[in-house]
Amino acid sequence: MTRQRLVILLAVLVAALWLAVSGSAAAAPSTADSALNASSNGDCFRCHGQQDVKGQTIEVDGQQRSIYVDRAVYEASRHGNLACTSCHIGFKPGPHDAGQTNAWLVTAKLTACNNCHADQFEMYRGSFHGSLVFGESSGEAPVCADCHEPHNITPPDSAAFRASIDGLCARCHAEQQKTYLDSYHGKAFYLGDAQTAVCTDCHGGHKILPPSDPESMVSEQNLVATCAQCHPGANENFVGFMVHVDPQSPSSSFAVWTFWILYIMLIAVVFTFGFVHTALYIYRGIKDGLYRRSPHG
Amino acid sequence: MASTGEALTAEAAPKKVRTRIEYRRFNVFHRWMHFLVFVSFTVLVFTGMPLKYKDTEWARWFMDLFGGVTAAGVYHRIAAVVTVFYWTLEFTFMVVMVLRSRGKLLRSPGSMMPGKKDLEDMIGMFAWFFGKGPKPQFDRYTYWEKFDYMSLMAGTVIIGMTGFMMWFPLWFTKVLPGIFLNIALVIHSNEALLAMGVIFIFVHFFSAHVKPESFPLDKVIFTGSLPVDHYKAERPLEYARRVREGTLDDVLVEKRITWKTYAADVLWWTITAFAGFCAILMTAFIIWSVFD
């Protein structure tokens, strides 16, 4: 190998190394830019990671919340390399001021995610949930952390997260979860089909809007397009299929309930008659000793 | 068909083989039809019922057994295609035979068509149950066998149509409103339970295994024929009718009793034990879920 070739090879190697380093830095600009990294987290876990704070809670909006964070779980999560203070902005080691804690909970907690996930945050802000949180009546509307568990964050495209979606929504929309799970998609989803549609596939994740809003994925205007994501060629008739219908309730859909109740009556009649006929036949068979004389025995 | 009658009269049996004159109740077509129904029905029940009772522990066992809900769906659809195949074949044969007889077959006492005698038989059976009369005598098919057959043929249309609506929703909603898909699920699911009850418990299973005349296994649908005196006792009217009409020879066969006869018996018992196990298992699971 000539000297010239060796220089070229070396140059290529150096270039590749530089690209790799700068590339990885570029992939995580937030951590690099804000100089926030997990190295300072030890200070936080010194108190919040202690086994004996597990039972300790603080009261927030009348709710008791734990101050314990499982360090191992946090560090294994997607955000494990982030400093605690990248979300808990402004907190310093040592006992925290209650006023600061509450102030963070009502303001910074809502917007901390915006620092890295601006696109999702904008969608959320425009959603029905977001409008409640940032509007006059925050009520019990969910913030980011209510669906994306902050200390054990799971990639939203992971199977584990997908499998948990209906449960997340059910904390407020239990009735809709029940009807969904009894529907064609829901049954398959419940038994482990990862492909089938779940809440967010039809309602959206961050920008959920009520069906009355024309921009909603489930509005009259958009329903055909929403169903066509999985069912290309869906038409007006097709989207007339009701996901959230309870066959056992006449107020949910009278037509569906009618078929349900007719079948229940038919089954009751046939099974009752079958049971009586069968029982009497066996009774007579035993009484007359027919079983002892069975030609097939 | 007359050839079997001649075979009976042949005295020359070259080797010493044990033979027995039997009454041929079912032909090869009947037996193959039953086999197809048997296999497809079992697959359909076991891949479908876990969806109906999705909240139960056993629903997950079965889905794991089949390799997941998606795989179970594939087996369900394959069995559905088999169902369409046997139904079409049976229906075509039925229509052809009725047409060829110029409708006479429908009025024959040996036909599957329900008639006045069936109602009388049913009343007669209830009288017999309570010791208020003799057991009615039956022709080729009893009223519960006619119910079994007719409910399967009609039920298959209902469950098949609704099943295909859910399999090809885009195609069906070209014409039908979307609520038909909701109704289809309600019908499909409840018709399945009804069919399962009729086949696995009250009518078919009872008829073939539990009633005193058949206990513990009437294997005639597998073997095709049974000893003449058994049949004469079970269906005296058909026997008498054939004697009267001089057509008895058409259905008498000479059955050779060899080791194969016993080997086949083992097979029928195995199949039946499996089916019985399935039927009892599924029934127990469903009763458990209903009362859980």
Interface residues (C-beta under 8 A of the other chain):
Chain A: L181 S183 Y184 K187 A188 Y190 L191 G192 D193 Q195 H231 G233 A234 N235 N237 F238 V239 G240 F241 M242 V245 P247 S253 A255 V256 F259 W260 Y263 I264 L266 I267 V270 F271 G274 F275 H277 T278 L280 Y281 I282 Y283 R284 G285 I286 K287 D288 L290 Y291 R293 S294 P295 H296 G297
Chain B: P50 L51 K54 D55 A59 R60 M63 G68 V69 T70 G73 M125 F126 W128 F129 F130 G131 W144 M166 P169 L170 T173 K174 V175 L176 P177 G178 I179 L181 N182 I183 L185 V186 I187 N190 E191 L193 L194 G197 V198 I201 F202 V203 F206 V210 K211 P212 E213 S214 F215 P216 L217 D218 K219 P227 H230 A233 E234
